[in-house]
Amino acid sequence: MGTDQIFFKSTPLYKEYLLLEAVEKNSKITQRELSRILSVAVSMINEYLDKEENLGYIRKVYRSSKDVEYIISETGKERVKLLNIQYLKSALAIHNAARKDITIFIDRIIQNGFKNIILYGAGDVSEIILQTLEFDRNLELNIVGIIDDSKDKQNTNLYDILVTDPKNIFNIDHDGVLVSSYLHQNTIEKNLELLNYDKNKIIRLFKD
């Protein structure tokens, strides 16, 4: 990772962002709720809150011995904005790195003779592939269809391309199918096998 992605390396920084954002949205949030959001033990939340209070980002108001309200200061609100910008910058850097890797992969697909392909899996990976092709018009790869096993995704559109049932695969003029899912790639390949699909036309983005 480059320096632009340091936000994701620094767990305390990310947790600070989550905590301040949560307090800004709900001053009466409980420590148990904060522990769930930050994915830390409830016993550690006081330490996080004390640190933010010492920095002047929040103020504790005791309504009773057990009822505490956390008021975010103007400085705290500015801190949230700064952390949000850093978060978005890091997310963008990671997204751009992923898109670069996808571009290299698409080039390899084209060099292997594929030009009109179907994406199997209407998820995040397919979305990044479609974004990459939209961004770089020099990539001569056509997405002629998207198929997915999920009934909820079928008959919806992803970048103006209709998502259909995998059974329609032979009704689409294409020269290959890209398995665009990491979690379900084995299931997808088994489904293609059940459809007697040509193994030589299956394109794998993820290695086993």
C-alpha positions, -999 to +999 in steps of 0.1 A: +000+000+000+011+035-007+011+064+017-024+074+005-038+042+020-023+046+055-058+053+069-066+016+066-034+006+083-041+028+113-068+010+133-070+036+161-075+064+135-104+045+119-119+037+153-117+074+162-136+083+131-163+057+138-166+069+174-168+106+167-192+100+138-215+079+160-215+104+188-222+133+164-252+114+150-265+103+185-253+120+216-272+095+238-256+065+222-247+038+248-212+024+254-225-010+243-236+004+210-202+021+206-185-012+213-204-029+186-196-001+161-159-001+169-157-039+173-140-036+207-149-047+242-173-025+262-146-021+288-124-003+263-149+023+253-143+045+283-106+047+273-116+059+238-141+084+252-116+097+278-090+103+250-115+122+228-126+142+258-090+151+268-085+163+232-115+185+234-135+167+208-164+156+231-178+165+264-195+141+288-228+153+304-240+131+333-278+131+335-277+105+362-252+080+376-259+057+347-272+081+321-244+099+302-247+120+271-217+127+248-217+161+233-194+166+203-177+200+202-172+222+172-135+211+172-148+175+173-170+182+143-141+196+124-121+165+133-149+143+119-147+162+086-109+158+084-111+121+092-139+117+066-117+133+039-088+110+049-111+080+047-124+089+013-089+096+000-078+062+012-108+045-002-103+062-035-066+051-036-076+015-030-104+017-056-079+031-082-054+004-074-081-022-078-092-007-111-056-007-123-054-044-116-087-050-134-073-031-164-043-054-166-066-084-163-089-071-190-059-066-213-050-102-207-085-114-215-084-095-248-050-109-257-064-144-251-089-138-279-120-129-259-140-099-270-177-104-261-181-118-226-208-125-200-202-116-164-214-143-140-222-125-107-238-091-104-218-079-075-190-055-066-165-071-089-188-068-119-194-032-110-157-024-109-152-041-143-180-021-158-166+011-143-131+003-156-145-002-191-165+030-189-134+049-177-110+035-203-127+033-237-095+020-253-102-014-238-119-033-265-139-057-244-177-059-247-199-070-218-228-085-236-247-098-206-247-104-168-261-135-152-267-142-115-282-170-095-299-146-071-336-141-079-334-107-063-308-095-088-324-111-119-344-087-140-325-057-126-300-036-144-263-030-136-249-002-157-279-005-181-272-042-186-300-066-177-292-092-152-307-126-161-309-162-151-278-183-159-301-206-179-303-178-205-265-181-212-269-199-245-293-172-257-266-146-256-241-143-284-207-144-266-173-160-266-166-164-229-179-162-193-161-143-166-166-156-131-169-123-113-173-135-077-147-146-052-170-161-026-192-180-050-167-189-077-167-227-070-205-227-070-206-208-102-182-232-119-203-261-107-234-245-121-216-239-155-206-276-155-243-286-149-252-265-179-226-284-199-208-251-206-174-253-224-147-251-198-123-234-222-147-204-223-146-199-185-125-170-175-113-169-138-105-136-122-096-152-088-071-181-084-079-210-062 
